[in-house]
Amino acid sequence: MELFQSFVGFSPWELIVTICNTLITFLIIKKFLYKPVRKMLAQREEEVQSMYSEAENAQTEAEKLRAEYTERLAKAKEEAASITKSATHRATVRGEEILKEASQQAADMVKKAETSIEQERKKAMNEIKDEITGLSVMIASKVIEKDINEDDHKRMIEDFISKVG
């Protein structure tokens, strides 16, 4: 052991004092450095955990919003399809109504035109009859004025028969 002591150069009291100093230094470091460092690490761990929980909450909220957005979008698409279908149906019904009205108006116009034509035809026939009557009266008055001989009389009868017959 002497050889060791001469090599290292420590006496047993020095060794005890060094151990005590090391222990005191360790206790001081533990009291003033280790506990605050552990406290700081615990706070940092707590901050990280809160950040993770906030991130999870934000992700959950984002997923909820995305689901809500998807649902609203689907409802909007359904509503748009419903509105389009309704508008198409109304347009079809209105188109059919317009066609019915137009065909009814056309039928009424044809009926009025036929009635008008028939009235004009009757009017023309009446005018022709009146004209024929007037001519007949005029011819009769001329014939009466003129002295009819037998040859003229036969000729007039033959003309009348040929026209009538």
PLY file of the C-alpha trace (Angstrom):
ply
format ascii 1.0
element vertex 165
property float x
property float y
property float z
element edge 164
property int vertex1
property int vertex2
end_header
0.00 0.00 0.00
2.84 2.31 0.55
3.78 1.92 -3.00
0.32 3.00 -3.96
0.37 5.96 -1.58
3.66 7.14 -2.91
2.39 6.85 -6.44
-0.93 8.60 -5.86
0.22 10.81 -3.03
-2.93 10.72 -0.93
-3.22 10.10 2.70
-6.29 8.43 4.12
-7.54 11.73 5.54
-7.16 13.39 2.24
-9.15 10.60 0.66
-11.98 11.03 3.19
-11.99 14.80 2.70
-12.04 14.35 -1.06
-14.95 11.93 -0.79
-16.77 14.31 1.54
-16.12 17.21 -0.86
-17.42 15.13 -3.74
-20.52 14.19 -1.73
-21.13 17.80 -0.72
-20.62 18.93 -4.32
-23.03 16.21 -5.48
-25.66 17.27 -2.91
-25.25 20.94 -3.83
-25.50 20.13 -7.53
-28.52 17.91 -6.81
-30.20 20.64 -4.76
-29.45 23.62 -6.97
-28.95 22.16 -10.42
-30.56 18.73 -10.69
-33.97 19.67 -9.27
-34.36 22.84 -11.41
-33.21 20.95 -14.49
-35.71 18.18 -13.74
-38.39 20.80 -13.13
-37.51 22.54 -16.42
-37.58 19.20 -18.26
-40.96 18.36 -16.70
-42.31 21.75 -17.80
-40.94 21.21 -21.29
-42.48 17.72 -21.39
-45.77 19.23 -20.22
-45.57 21.87 -22.98
-44.85 19.21 -25.58
-47.77 17.12 -24.32
-50.07 20.15 -24.46
-48.85 20.89 -28.00
-49.59 17.28 -28.99
-53.04 17.43 -27.43
-53.72 20.79 -29.13
-52.57 19.32 -32.43
-54.82 16.30 -31.91
-57.73 18.60 -31.02
-57.04 20.73 -34.10
-56.87 17.62 -36.28
-60.12 16.32 -34.79
-61.74 19.71 -35.37
-60.41 19.81 -38.92
-61.83 16.34 -39.57
-65.18 17.43 -38.13
-65.15 20.54 -40.33
-64.19 18.46 -43.37
-67.02 16.01 -42.64
-69.43 18.91 -42.17
-68.19 20.53 -45.39
-68.59 17.24 -47.26
-72.09 16.85 -45.86
-73.03 20.42 -46.79
-71.57 19.93 -50.25
-73.60 16.75 -50.72
-76.75 18.54 -49.53
-76.02 21.45 -51.88
-75.59 19.02 -54.77
-78.85 17.28 -53.87
-80.62 20.63 -53.61
-79.17 21.76 -56.95
-80.30 18.50 -58.56
-83.75 18.93 -57.01
-84.01 22.53 -58.21
-82.85 21.53 -61.69
-85.35 18.66 -61.79
-88.14 20.93 -60.57
-87.26 23.65 -63.09
-87.09 21.10 -65.90
-90.47 19.70 -64.90
-92.01 23.17 -64.70
-90.50 24.09 -68.06
-91.89 20.90 -69.61
-95.34 21.53 -68.14
-95.25 25.18 -69.26
-94.11 24.13 -72.74
-97.01 21.70 -72.99
-99.41 24.42 -71.83
-98.03 26.83 -74.43
-98.40 24.18 -77.15
-101.98 23.46 -76.06
-102.79 27.17 -76.03
-101.19 27.67 -79.44
-103.03 24.71 -80.97
-106.28 25.94 -79.40
-105.68 29.43 -80.79
-104.84 27.97 -84.20
-108.03 25.87 -84.11
-110.03 28.96 -83.11
-108.43 30.97 -85.91
-109.21 28.22 -88.43
-112.80 28.09 -87.17
-113.12 31.86 -87.44
-111.58 31.81 -90.91
-113.95 29.04 -92.02
-116.89 30.95 -90.56
-115.72 34.14 -92.22
-115.22 32.34 -95.54
-118.67 30.79 -95.28
-120.19 34.18 -94.51
-118.32 35.79 -97.40
-119.44 32.97 -99.72
-123.07 33.43 -98.62
-122.73 37.17 -99.00
-121.24 36.74 -102.50
-124.02 34.28 -103.42
-126.62 36.74 -102.15
-124.98 39.55 -104.11
-124.91 37.36 -107.23
-128.57 36.46 -106.69
-129.42 40.12 -106.21
-127.48 41.00 -109.35
-129.15 38.19 -111.31
-132.51 39.32 -110.02
-131.76 42.88 -111.02
-130.62 41.75 -114.45
-133.71 39.57 -114.81
-135.92 42.47 -113.88
-134.06 44.71 -116.30
-134.29 42.13 -119.07
-137.94 41.57 -118.34
-138.61 45.30 -118.44
-136.73 45.60 -121.74
-138.57 42.61 -123.14
-141.86 44.08 -122.09
-140.97 47.38 -123.68
-140.10 45.72 -126.89
-142.69 44.14 -128.94
-141.90 40.51 -129.11
-142.56 38.68 -132.30
-142.88 34.96 -132.46
-139.31 34.30 -133.68
-137.82 36.40 -130.86
-140.05 34.63 -128.40
-138.88 31.19 -129.55
-135.27 32.29 -129.53
-135.57 33.63 -125.94
-137.20 30.39 -124.78
-134.47 28.32 -126.41
-131.76 30.53 -124.87
-133.39 30.20 -121.46
-133.72 26.43 -121.79
-130.12 26.08 -122.96
-128.86 28.19 -120.03
-131.00 26.45 -117.45
-130.82 22.98 -118.90
0 1
1 2
2 3
3 4
4 5
5 6
6 7
7 8
8 9
9 10
10 11
11 12
12 13
13 14
14 15
15 16
16 17
17 18
18 19
19 20
20 21
21 22
22 23
23 24
24 25
25 26
26 27
27 28
28 29
29 30
30 31
31 32
32 33
33 34
34 35
35 36
36 37
37 38
38 39
39 40
40 41
41 42
42 43
43 44
44 45
45 46
46 47
47 48
48 49
49 50
50 51
51 52
52 53
53 54
54 55
55 56
56 57
57 58
58 59
59 60
60 61
61 62
62 63
63 64
64 65
65 66
66 67
67 68
68 69
69 70
70 71
71 72
72 73
73 74
74 75
75 76
76 77
77 78
78 79
79 80
80 81
81 82
82 83
83 84
84 85
85 86
86 87
87 88
88 89
89 90
90 91
91 92
92 93
93 94
94 95
95 96
96 97
97 98
98 99
99 100
100 101
101 102
102 103
103 104
104 105
105 106
106 107
107 108
108 109
109 110
110 111
111 112
112 113
113 114
114 115
115 116
116 117
117 118
118 119
119 120
120 121
121 122
122 123
123 124
124 125
125 126
126 127
127 128
128 129
129 130
130 131
131 132
132 133
133 134
134 135
135 136
136 137
137 138
138 139
139 140
140 141
141 142
142 143
143 144
144 145
145 146
146 147
147 148
148 149
149 150
150 151
151 152
152 153
153 154
154 155
155 156
156 157
157 158
158 159
159 160
160 161
161 162
162 163
163 164
